[in-house]
Amino acid sequence: MRLALVALLTATACVPTVGRPGAEAEEGVRRPRTPDIDAARDLDQQGVRAFREARWADALRYFRASYRLGGPSSEVWNIARCRERLDDAEGAAAAIDQYLALRDLSPQDRAEAEREVQGLRARGSTLTVTTNPAGAVLTIDGRQTAGPTPVSVEVLPGPHSISVHRDGYATETRPLEARFGRAVIVTLELARAGDQKR
């Protein structure tokens, strides 16, 4: 997906405003009453340079500062791109939600952002389950998976229930939620069958 290169407007009346109450607070950014377009433009250019040099955290700071000083809505898009590159899918989705709340998006930009946020939310996660002792059978949502523990499998986003069972040991069941492609790691100590847990 492209990085939006910003063309800042010099007319104060043309600076976009947030389309819904509270959207600015999601990014922790307050917009000025009187934008500083020259400073915002300079920060944006530094952000673009940092992004091209793969300095994602620096680029994020520049784009946020530019937006704070009155930069256009494309800065919020740039913030989302930086968060995604920093492996912060949840933060990227929140920034895209903020971007989608802005009033000045073209239909094409809005459609692209909607596709992107859907893709972020639909990312599968890697579930890794280890047990002590190893060799337990893993069941996810009532279906047995391949291989004994330790085992790693891909799961769809959303809530799941896992169970592990090994002969001679009590079955352990746990809920979990897979979100934004984050790795989910579960480590279980299995109790011998008949042992009381304290």
N, C-alpha and C positions, 0 to 999 in steps of 0.2 A: 504494500500500500504506500502511496506517495506521502512525502512529508510536505505539508502545506507551506510554501514559501510566501511570506506575508507581504502584501502591498498595503501599507498603512495609509489611511486617509488623513488628510490634514484638516478637514472640517470637523469640528467638535460634534456637530449634530449628526454626523454619519457614524460615530463610534457606536457599535452595537451594545445593547443592554441585555441583561439576562432575562430570559423569557418567563421564568417562574420564580416565585419567592423562595429564598433559601438555596438556590442553585449555586450561588457564589460561595456560600459557606461550605459546600461539599468539598471544594478544593482549597478552602481556607484563604480565598482571594477576595479582597474588597476592591471594588471598582471606584475610581476617583470621580468626583463631580466635574472636575476640569482635567481632561486627559493631558498627559505630557507625551505627545505624539513623537517628538524627536527622540526622547529617551527610550520610549517603547520600541521605536524602529531600531535603535542601536542595540538594545537588548535582544531583539528578535534576530538580528544579523549574527550576534555572538552565539545565540542558541542554534541557529542553522549551522554555523561553523562547528560547534561542539558536536552536534548530531552527526554531521558528515565524518567527524573524526572518531565516532563511536564513543564519545564521552557523554553517555546517556544521562547521568545524574547532573552533570553541569548543564546540559541542554535543558533539562527539566526546570532547573532553577531560573535560567534565563527566560524561558517561555512563560513561566509563572509570573516573573517580575514584569515582563512586557505586558502581559494581560492586566496585571494589577495597575499599571500606569495608563491603561486605556487602549492597549493593542486590540486588534479585531478578534472575532470569534475563532478564527483559524488557530489562534494560540492555544485554545482549549483542545483542539484536534492534535496539535503538536505535543501538548502535555500527555494526551492519551498514547501517542506513538512512543514517547519516551518511557512511560510506565510499562508499556508492553515490552520494550527492549530490555527493561530492567527486570523482566520476569515477574511483573506485578499485574497479572491479568485482571484481578479484582479491581485494582486502582485504575487500570485502563478502562474497564467497563464503566466505572463510576464517572470518569472524565468524559467518556463518550455520551453517557446519559446526560451530563451537564451540557455538552455540546448540542445534543438533540433538543434540549429545552430552549435553545436560543432561537430567536425569531427570524434571523437574517440568513438562514441557510437556503441554498438552492435546492430544488428537488433532487438533483443528482448527488449533491453532497449529503443530503439527508438519507437517501437510499443507501449510499456507500457506508455511512456511519451505522445505519440499522443492520446492514449485513455484517459489519465488523463486530458489533456488540453481540449479535446472535452467535457468531462464530466463537467469540471469547467465552460465552456462557455455555456453549455446547461442547467444549473441550473435555475429552475423557481424561481420567486420572489413572495413574498406576497405583494399584493397591499391592502392598507387600505385607505378607503375614509371616511372622516367625513364631515358633512355639518352643517351649522347653518342657519336655523333650521334643525334638524335631520329629517329623514323620507323620504329622496329623493330616487328616483329610479336611480340606476347606470347602465349605458350601457358602455360596453367595446367593441371597434371595431364593433359597430353596433349591439351587442347582449346584451340583458338585463340579468343582473345577479340576483341571488337569494337574497332576503331580502332587506329592506330599509337601508339607511345609519343611523348609522355607520356600515360599512361592510368591511370584509376582504376576499379576494379571491386570489387564485394562478393564476399567469399569466406566459406565456412562455417568454423566453428572446426575446428582440427586441423592436421595436417601437410600441406604441399603442396609441389609441385615446379614451379618456373617456368622457362621458357626464353624467351630473346629472340633473334630473328634478323633481320638486315637484309642485303640483297644486298650482297656485297662484304666482309662482316664475319663473323668467327667467331661461332658460336652460343654464348651464355652460358647456363648452367644453374645454378640456385641452389635449395637447400631453404629453406623458411620454415615458421613455425608461426603460425597465427592463434589468438589466445586472448582471451576476455573482451571482444570488441568493440574491442580496441586497433587503432589504425591501424598498418599495416605499410607502410613506405616503403623501396623498393629503388632504388638509383641505380647504374647500371652504365656503365663505360667500355668501349665495344666496340673490339676489336682488329681491324685489317684482316685479312682472310683471308690465311693464309700467314705472318703476322707471328708471331714467337716471343715468348711471354710470359717475362719474367724474374722 
